[in-house]
């Protein structure tokens, strides 16, 4: 029976991943995610329901559109599989709890925001709009206190805003976008200041490591690589999720950062 429920959660996660792909594209082109069926961007043909089954349809169609045979992006099965595995890992570890539901929602936010930032260099404002009522519900059911919600929304986000303003003044370039700041506001309101501050610190550290690893290659080829800030945030979230919520290590990264 447990395996059956795990399978259901995985399939549900894959379906949410399929919906995530719709959100990522439609929010970018500013169209509704709830009206109109999905269609091929090349030939414009509507995608039949049996060609829209997460992961399976991509495999059966060999990654091509049934009508025009254009190759489809690996983004689609990747996001579906990633969401399914993430949901499965959270549910199988934490079970039927409010924390499980909260982490599933936060994981979905991170996946959509990160893929959007990588593909289009933007974090959809819709994620913030969706997060606000969830924050209020969590406060009303006393999962988060109103003080925790306020500190979570304001503290880390304001720090990132100050960093963004200073970076803009020093470099005369917009290095941190408004979408990154609003996203951190949302995460803080959902998970609290301790969590979002950890995301900020670890995310900046992860980005520094990535940029350092690319420095020599960029210098040799005379280019400058761009790494979205959400990549660093997502790496930080994955680390916290694995080390704090899905495992019981001798050191807890959240407690260490709080102590510091």
N, C-alpha and C positions, 0 to 999 in steps of 0.2 A: 504494500500500500504506500509506503514511504517513497519507493522508486516511482510509483505512479504520480504522486504529487510533485516530485522533483521534475519529472518529465513535463507535466502540465506547466510548471513555473518556467521551465526552459522554453517551451513553445510560446508561452505568453510573452516572455522576454523577446523572443525573435519577432513576434508580431509587433511589439512596441518598437523594436528596432526598425521594422519596415515603416511604421508610422513616423519614426524619427527621420528617415530619409526623405519622406514627404515634407516634413516640417523644414528640414535644412534647405531644400530647394525652393519651396513655395514662399517661405519667409524671405528668402533672398530676392526673389522676383516680385515680392509684395502681393501675393495672391492668397486666397483663403485655403486653409488645409482641410476644410470640411465640405467644400463644394467641388463638384467635378471629379471624374475618375482619372486615375493616372494614365499618362500616355507617353509614347516614345518621343523624345525630344527631336529626333531626326526625321521620322516619317509622319509624326503626328497621330498615328493610329492609337486608339484606346487599348489599354492592356487588359486582356481577359482575366477573369478572377483566377483561373487555373494557371495563368502565367505570372501570378502575383503572390504565390505561396513563398514565404520567406525561405531563403537558402535553397530549397528543393527546386523551385522553378529555375533559378539561375543555373543550377547544375544540369537539369534536364535540357535547358535551351543552350547549353554550352556557352553561357555568357553573352548570348546574342539576342537581338530583337527577333521575334517570330516572323514579323512582316518584312522588314528591310535588312535583316541580318547584320545590323550595326552592332559592334562590340559594346557591351554595357560595362560601366565602371565597376571595379572590384569594391568600390565604396559600399554598394548595396548589400552584398552578402557579408562583408566585413562588419558593418554596423549592426546588422541583424545578429550575427554570431556573437559579437562582443557583448551586445545587450543581453542576449539569452544566457551566456555564460556568467555574466555579472549578476544577473537576477538569481540564477541558480545558486551561485556561491553564497550570496547574502541570505537567501531563504533557507538553504540547507544548513547553514551555520546558526542563524538566529531564530528560525522558526516563525510562527505566527505572532509577531509582536508589532507594536506601533513603531519601534525603532526600525524594524525590517521595512515597513511601508515608507518610512522617512528616507532611509538609505536608498531604496529603489528609486524614489523620486529624485533625490539628489544625484544619483548615478546617471539617470536619464538626462538631467540638466547638463552634467559635465560632458556626456557623450555628444549631445546636440551642439553645445557651445563650442567644444574643441574642434569637431569636424567642420563646423561653420567657419571658425576662425582660420583653420588651415586652408579651406577651399576658397573662401571669399574675403578673408581678413576682416571679418565683422562678427560680432556676437549679437544675435537677435534680441531686440528689446522685448519681444514676446515672452521670452523666458522669465524676465523680471515681472511682467504683468501676471503670468501664471503663478509665480511664486508668492505674490502678495497675499491672495486669499488663503493659500496653504499656511503661510506664516501665522495669519490670524486664527485659523482653525487650531493650529498647534498650541497657540497661546490660550485659546478658550478651553481646550481640553486639559490644560495645565501640563502639557508635555514640555513646553517652554514657558518660563515666566515672562511677564511683560518687561521686566528689567533686562533679562537675558536677551530678549528679542531686540530691545532698544540698543543695548551695547553691541550686539552682534551686527546689527544693521550699520551702526555709526562708526564704531571704533576702527576695525581693519580697513573699511572702505575709505574713511577719511585719510588714513595713513597712505593708502595707495593713491588717493587724489593729490595729496601733498607731494608725493614722489613724482607723480605725473607732471605737476606744475613746475617743479624744480628741474626735472629733466627737459621739459620744453624750453625753459629759460636758458639753461646751460648749453643745450645742443641746437636750439632753434628748430627742433624737429618734434613731431608728435610721436613719441615712442610708446606711450600707453594710451589706448583709446578709451573713450567713454564707456563702451560696451564691457570692457574688462572691469572697470570700476563698479558699474551697475551689477554685474554678475557677482562680484565679491560682496556687495551689499545684500544680494539675495541669499547667498550661501550663509552669510552671517546671521541673517534673520531666521533662517531655517535651522541652523546647527549651533548657533551661539558664537560669541567672540573668540573663545578658546580655539574652536575648530577652525574658523575662518582665518584667525591670526596664524595658525599653523600652516594653513594653505598658502598664505601670503609669504611666510618666511621660507618654507620648504620649496615653494614654487619659484621664488627668486633665486634660491640656491641652485635648483635644478636647471633653470635657464642659464645661469652663469656657467655651469659645467658644460652645457650644450654649446654655448657660444665659444667657450674656451677650446672645446674639442674641434670646432670648425675654424678657429682662428688661423691656424697654420695653412690649411687648405685654401681658405679665402685669400690669404696674403700671397700665396704662390700663384693663384689664378687671377689675382687682381679683381676680386668680386667681394660683395658683402652679403652674406646669407641673412635671410629673414626667418626668425622662429617666432610664431605667435605666442603671446603671453599665456594663453589658455593651455598650450602644451605643457608649460611648467606647472600650472595649476593642476592639470589632469595627472601629471606624474606625481605631484604631491598628494593628491586625493587617492590615487591607487596605492601609494605607500602607506598612507594612514589607514585606508580601508583594510589592507592586508595585515598590518602590524597591530592595529588597535581593535578593530571590530571582528575580524575573521580569524584571529589567532590569539594566543596568550603568551607572548614572549616575555622574557625576563625584563627587558626594557620596553617601556611604552612611550612612543614618540610624543604623544600629546602631553603626558605628564612631565616629560623632560622639558619640552618647550614652555609649559606653564611654569615650571620651577625656575627656568632661566628668566 
